[in-house]
Amino acid sequence: MLDNILLETEDKMDKTVQFLSQELSGLRTGKAHPSLVDTITVDYYGTPTRLRDIANISTPEPRLIVISPFDPSSLGLIEKAIIAANIGITPMNDGRLIRVPIPELSEERRKDMVKMGGRTTEEQRVAIRNIRRDANDQIKNLQKNSGITEDERDEALENIQKSTDGHIKKMDEMLAAKEKDILEV
């Protein structure tokens, strides 16, 4: 029972870090990268579908994303979805594919991006702490119900705290790397 709680907690924390990684990869750095658009949801024949599932996304130049849909009739839908995503880029549809030029970021916009990254990271730190709190409560209840000894409880709480610290440190490192990337001109 105790091992299940520890494994489940570790898994939830890993998923939270993975989610943050995806969120940070979507922040613009001034360089073209497929992750800027690949998670945009397109209403494809009435079904919300990720852009990467219905099109090929490439970056032939450092400041250009090219989207080649598998179904040419979806060009308009993809274009609308990119505009609706409100990520500060304007697609150009030439009838066969969509070109998305990445404009140069102003200093003010870069600072806004860093703030957005910081907010997102803080939200995920809170999520990690909530996971820790839930796991600690489960362990304390298990000990109250005579499922484990006090020593086992203390060791498990210590392991959860170490895991929490490690995951938060990993998230802070990811944020620092992203901030450096965004602020680099």
KEKE-3310 file (N, C-alpha, C; in steps of 0.2 Angstrom, whole numbers, plus 5000, padded with zeros to 4 digits):
npx = (5004:5009:5020:5013:5007:5019:5024:5013:5013:5026:5024:5013:5020:5030:5023:5017:5029:5032:5021:5023:5035:5030:5021:5031:5038:5030:5031:5036:5052:5057:5063:5059:5050:5043:5035:5028:5016:5011:5003:4991:4973:4963:4947:4943:4933:4922:4928:4939:4956:4973:4985:4997:4993:4986:4994:5010:5023:5036:5052:5060:5068:5076:5067:5054:5039:5033:5018:5011:4997:4989:4977:4972:4960:4959:4966:4960:4954:4964:4972:4962:4962:4975:4975:4965:4971:4979:4993:5001:5006:5004:4997:5000:4992:4994:4987:4992:5000:5003:5012:5021:5027:5039:5039:5051:5055:5050:5059:5050:5040:5047:5050:5037:5035:5044:5038:5026:5030:5036:5024:5017:5026:5025:5012:5013:5022:5014:5005:5013:5016:5003:5001:5011:5005:4993:4998:5005:4995:4988:4998:4999:4986:4986:4995:4988:4978:4984:4992:5005:5021:5027:5040:5041:5032:5038:5049:5044:5037:5048:5055:5045:5046:5059:5058:5048:5056:5066:5059:5054:5066:5070:5060:5063:5075:5072:5064:5073:5082:5073:5070:5083:5084:5073:5076:5088:5095)
npy = (4994:5006:5008:5009:5022:5030:5027:5032:5045:5050:5047:5056:5068:5068:5069:5082:5089:5086:5092:5105:5107:5105:5117:5127:5125:5130:5144:5158:5162:5170:5162:5151:5137:5120:5117:5128:5129:5116:5110:5117:5117:5111:5112:5099:5093:5093:5088:5091:5092:5090:5100:5095:5082:5082:5088:5091:5099:5110:5118:5127:5138:5149:5158:5155:5145:5131:5124:5109:5103:5086:5084:5094:5102:5106:5118:5131:5129:5126:5138:5147:5142:5144:5158:5160:5155:5165:5168:5178:5177:5178:5168:5164:5159:5150:5142:5129:5126:5132:5146:5153:5166:5171:5185:5197:5198:5211:5220:5223:5213:5202:5202:5201:5188:5181:5183:5176:5163:5162:5163:5152:5142:5143:5140:5126:5122:5124:5114:5103:5104:5102:5089:5083:5086:5079:5065:5065:5066:5054:5044:5047:5044:5031:5026:5030:5021:5010:5004:5005:5008:5021:5024:5020:5028:5041:5039:5038:5050:5058:5054:5058:5072:5074:5070:5080:5091:5089:5088:5101:5108:5104:5110:5123:5124:5122:5133:5143:5141:5143:5156:5162:5158:5166:5179:5181:5189)
npz = (5000:5004:4995:4983:4985:4985:4973:4964:4968:4964:4950:4947:4949:4940:4928:4930:4928:4915:4909:4911:4904:4891:4891:4892:4881:4871:4872:4864:4857:4847:4838:4825:4829:4828:4840:4843:4837:4836:4845:4844:4843:4830:4823:4815:4804:4813:4824:4837:4834:4836:4828:4824:4821:4809:4800:4792:4800:4798:4799:4789:4788:4800:4805:4801:4799:4792:4787:4781:4776:4778:4771:4759:4759:4772:4774:4776:4789:4797:4796:4802:4815:4820:4820:4829:4841:4846:4847:4843:4830:4812:4800:4783:4769:4755:4747:4745:4755:4772:4777:4791:4796:4809:4818:4824:4841:4852:4866:4876:4874:4875:4889:4894:4890:4898:4910:4908:4907:4920:4928:4924:4928:4942:4944:4942:4951:4963:4960:4961:4975:4980:4976:4984:4997:4997:4996:5008:5017:5014:5018:5032:5036:5034:5043:5055:5054:5058:5048:5044:5052:5064:5061:5047:5042:5044:5036:5023:5022:5022:5010:5000:5002:4997:4984:4980:4981:4972:4960:4959:4958:4946:4938:4940:4934:4921:4919:4920:4909:4899:4901:4898:4885:4879:4882:4875:4862)
capx = (5000:5014:5024:5008:5006:5025:5025:5008:5015:5031:5021:5010:5025:5033:5018:5017:5035:5031:5016:5027:5040:5026:5019:5036:5040:5025:5032:5040:5058:5059:5065:5054:5050:5036:5031:5024:5010:5009:4997:4985:4968:4959:4941:4943:4926:4918:4932:4945:4962:4979:4988:5002:4990:4983:4998:5017:5026:5043:5055:5065:5072:5076:5061:5048:5036:5029:5013:5008:4991:4988:4971:4972:4954:4959:4970:4956:4952:4971:4973:4958:4964:4981:4973:4961:4976:4981:5000:5005:5009:4999:4998:4999:4989:4995:4983:4994:5003:5003:5018:5020:5033:5040:5042:5056:5051:5053:5061:5044:5037:5052:5049:5031:5035:5047:5033:5021:5034:5036:5017:5015:5030:5023:5006:5015:5025:5008:5002:5018:5015:4996:5002:5014:5000:4988:5002:5007:4988:4987:5002:4997:4980:4988:4999:4983:4974:4989:4994:5012:5024:5029:5046:5039:5028:5043:5054:5040:5036:5055:5055:5041:5049:5065:5055:5046:5062:5069:5054:5053:5072:5070:5056:5066:5080:5068:5062:5079:5084:5068:5071:5089:5082:5069:5080:5094:5093)
capy = (5000:5012:5008:5012:5029:5033:5027:5036:5052:5051:5047:5063:5074:5068:5071:5089:5092:5085:5097:5112:5107:5107:5124:5132:5125:5134:5151:5160:5164:5173:5158:5146:5130:5117:5117:5134:5128:5109:5108:5121:5113:5113:5109:5096:5089:5093:5085:5095:5088:5094:5102:5090:5076:5083:5092:5091:5105:5110:5125:5127:5144:5150:5163:5153:5138:5129:5119:5106:5098:5080:5085:5101:5105:5109:5124:5136:5127:5127:5146:5150:5139:5148:5165:5160:5153:5171:5168:5183:5176:5178:5163:5166:5153:5151:5137:5122:5126:5139:5149:5157:5170:5173:5191:5198:5200:5217:5219:5222:5207:5196:5202:5198:5180:5178:5183:5171:5157:5162:5161:5145:5138:5144:5136:5119:5121:5123:5108:5098:5104:5099:5081:5081:5086:5073:5059:5065:5064:5047:5041:5048:5040:5024:5025:5030:5015:5004:5000:5006:5010:5028:5025:5019:5035:5046:5038:5039:5058:5061:5052:5062:5078:5074:5070:5086:5096:5087:5090:5109:5111:5103:5115:5130:5124:5123:5140:5147:5139:5146:5164:5164:5158:5171:5185:5181:5193)
capz = (5000:5005:4989:4978:4986:4983:4965:4961:4969:4959:4943:4946:4949:4933:4923:4931:4925:4908:4907:4911:4898:4885:4891:4891:4874:4867:4873:4858:4858:4842:4833:4823:4831:4828:4846:4844:4834:4835:4850:4842:4841:4824:4822:4809:4803:4819:4829:4839:4833:4836:4822:4822:4819:4803:4795:4793:4802:4797:4800:4784:4790:4807:4807:4797:4801:4786:4788:4775:4779:4774:4768:4757:4761:4779:4775:4780:4796:4801:4796:4807:4822:4822:4822:4836:4846:4849:4850:4841:4824:4807:4795:4776:4766:4748:4743:4746:4762:4776:4780:4797:4798:4816:4819:4829:4848:4856:4872:4881:4873:4878:4896:4895:4889:4904:4916:4907:4909:4928:4931:4922:4932:4949:4945:4942:4958:4967:4959:4965:4982:4982:4976:4991:5003:4996:4998:5015:5021:5013:5023:5039:5037:5034:5049:5060:5054:5059:5042:5044:5059:5064:5057:5040:5040:5044:5030:5017:5021:5020:5003:4997:5002:4993:4977:4979:4981:4966:4954:4959:4956:4939:4935:4941:4929:4915:4918:4919:4903:4894:4901:4895:4878:4877:4882:4870:4856)
cpx = (5004:5018:5019:5008:5013:5026:5020:5010:5021:5029:5018:5015:5028:5029:5017:5023:5035:5026:5019:5032:5036:5024:5025:5039:5036:5026:5037:5046:5061:5062:5059:5055:5043:5032:5027:5017:5007:5004:4991:4979:4964:4953:4940:4937:4923:4922:4938:4951:4968:4982:4993:4999:4987:4988:5005:5019:5033:5046:5061:5070:5071:5070:5055:5046:5032:5024:5010:5003:4991:4982:4971:4966:4954:4963:4966:4955:4959:4973:4969:4960:4970:4980:4970:4966:4979:4988:5004:5008:5003:5001:4997:4998:4990:4991:4985:4997:5002:5010:5017:5027:5034:5043:5047:5053:5054:5055:5055:5041:5041:5050:5042:5031:5038:5042:5028:5024:5034:5029:5016:5019:5027:5016:5008:5019:5019:5005:5006:5016:5008:4997:5005:5009:4996:4992:5003:5001:4987:4991:5001:4991:4981:4991:4993:4979:4979:4992:5002:5015:5026:5035:5045:5036:5033:5047:5050:5039:5043:5056:5051:5043:5055:5063:5052:5051:5065:5065:5054:5060:5072:5066:5059:5072:5077:5066:5068:5082:5080:5069:5077:5088:5078:5072:5086:5092:5097)
cpy = (5006:5013:5011:5019:5032:5033:5031:5043:5054:5052:5054:5068:5074:5070:5079:5092:5092:5091:5104:5112:5108:5114:5128:5131:5129:5142:5153:5163:5168:5169:5153:5139:5127:5117:5123:5133:5121:5107:5112:5116:5115:5109:5106:5091:5088:5090:5089:5090:5093:5095:5097:5083:5076:5086:5090:5098:5105:5118:5125:5133:5145:5155:5161:5146:5137:5123:5116:5101:5092:5080:5093:5105:5108:5115:5130:5135:5128:5134:5149:5148:5143:5155:5165:5158:5159:5171:5173:5182:5175:5173:5166:5159:5154:5146:5130:5121:5133:5140:5153:5160:5172:5180:5192:5201:5207:5216:5219:5216:5201:5196:5199:5190:5177:5178:5178:5164:5156:5160:5154:5140:5138:5140:5128:5117:5120:5116:5102:5098:5101:5091:5079:5081:5080:5066:5059:5063:5057:5042:5041:5044:5033:5022:5025:5024:5009:5000:5000:5008:5018:5029:5024:5026:5040:5046:5040:5047:5061:5060:5057:5069:5079:5074:5077:5091:5095:5089:5098:5111:5110:5108:5122:5130:5125:5130:5145:5147:5143:5154:5166:5163:5164:5178:5186:5184:5190)
cpz = (5000:4998:4984:4979:4984:4976:4962:4962:4964:4952:4942:4945:4942:4928:4924:4927:4918:4905:4906:4905:4892:4885:4889:4884:4869:4868:4867:4860:4853:4836:4831:4826:4831:4834:4847:4841:4834:4840:4849:4840:4835:4824:4815:4808:4809:4825:4831:4839:4833:4829:4819:4820:4812:4798:4797:4795:4802:4798:4795:4785:4797:4809:4803:4798:4794:4788:4782:4777:4774:4769:4766:4758:4768:4780:4778:4787:4800:4802:4802:4814:4824:4824:4828:4842:4849:4851:4846:4834:4819:4802:4788:4772:4758:4744:4743:4753:4766:4779:4786:4799:4805:4816:4825:4836:4850:4863:4877:4880:4876:4886:4898:4895:4895:4909:4915:4909:4917:4931:4930:4927:4939:4949:4945:4949:4963:4966:4962:4972:4984:4981:4982:4996:5003:4998:5005:5019:5020:5018:5030:5041:5038:5040:5055:5060:5055:5053:5041:5051:5058:5060:5049:5038:5039:5037:5024:5016:5019:5012:4998:4996:4997:4986:4975:4977:4974:4960:4954:4957:4948:4935:4935:4935:4922:4913:4917:4912:4898:4894:4897:4887:4875:4877:4878:4864:4850)
residu = (MET:LEU:ASP:ASN:ILE:LEU:LEU:GLU:THR:GLU:ASP:LYS:MET:ASP:LYS:THR:VAL:GLN:PHE:LEU:SER:GLN:GLU:LEU:SER:GLY:LEU:ARG:THR:GLY:LYS:ALA:HIS:PRO:SER:LEU:VAL:ASP:THR:ILE:THR:VAL:ASP:TYR:TYR:GLY:THR:PRO:THR:ARG:LEU:ARG:ASP:ILE:ALA:ASN:ILE:SER:THR:PRO:GLU:PRO:ARG:LEU:ILE:VAL:ILE:SER:PRO:PHE:ASP:PRO:SER:SER:LEU:GLY:LEU:ILE:GLU:LYS:ALA:ILE:ILE:ALA:ALA:ASN:ILE:GLY:ILE:THR:PRO:MET:ASN:ASP:GLY:ARG:LEU:ILE:ARG:VAL:PRO:ILE:PRO:GLU:LEU:SER:GLU:GLU:ARG:ARG:LYS:ASP:MET:VAL:LYS:MET:GLY:GLY:ARG:THR:THR:GLU:GLU:GLN:ARG:VAL:ALA:ILE:ARG:ASN:ILE:ARG:ARG:ASP:ALA:ASN:ASP:GLN:ILE:LYS:ASN:LEU:GLN:LYS:ASN:SER:GLY:ILE:THR:GLU:ASP:GLU:ARG:ASP:GLU:ALA:LEU:GLU:ASN:ILE:GLN:LYS:SER:THR:ASP:GLY:HIS:ILE:LYS:LYS:MET:ASP:GLU:MET:LEU:ALA:ALA:LYS:GLU:LYS:ASP:ILE:LEU:GLU:VAL)
# end
